[in-house]
């Protein structure tokens, strides 16, 4: 357990992008990817980007989003 603590301590000292990359790899290791689901989400993302680029949908800043009341 002491080794694990040291490893975590060292990992936390890495630059944010490196930590994010490692986090992504760890999360991916938790479950098997479903290629069909990945393809569906990739298409949805592309559709949303296209809709935004065409002016069909708008965006909110993080502060605007968190200020909105939820129902």
N, C-alpha and C positions, 0 to 999 in steps of 0.2 A: 504494500500500500504506500509506503514511503516513496518508492520509485514512481508510482503513478502521480503522487502529489508533486514531485519534482518535474515530471514531464509536463503536467498541466501548468505549472509555474513558468516553465520555459516557453510553452506554447502561447501563453498570455502575453509574453514579451514580444512576440512577432508583430510585424506591421499588420494593420487591419485587413488589407487585401489577402495576405497570406493566411490569416486566421479564417477569413471568410471562405477561402478555397478549401482549407482543411475541414471546416464545418460542413461545407457542401458535400465533400467526399464521405464524411461520416454519416450524414443524413441519407445519402444515396445507399450506403451499405446496410441500412436498416430494413429496406424492403426492395423487392425486385420491381424493376420498372415494367410497366405495361405499355408496350410500344403503341398499341391502339389508343390508349388513353393519352399518352404523350402526343400523338399525332392530332388528336381532337383538341387538346389544349393549345398546341402550336397553331392550329388553324384559327382558334378563337382569338389568340393573341394577335395574329396577323389581321384578322377582321376588325378588331378594336383599334389597332394602329391605323388601318386604312380609314376607318370611320372618323377617327380624330383628325387625321391629315386632311380629310375632305370637309371638315367642319361640321360633321353630322353629330358629334358628341363633343362635350367640353371636359375640361379637367378642373380639379380643385387642388389648391396647395394643401400641404399637410395641416397647416393651422386652420384653413377653412373647413377641411374634413372633420377635424376633431371639435370644432365649434358647433357643428350642426347637431341638433338634438336627434336622438334616435327614438323611433316609435316602436 
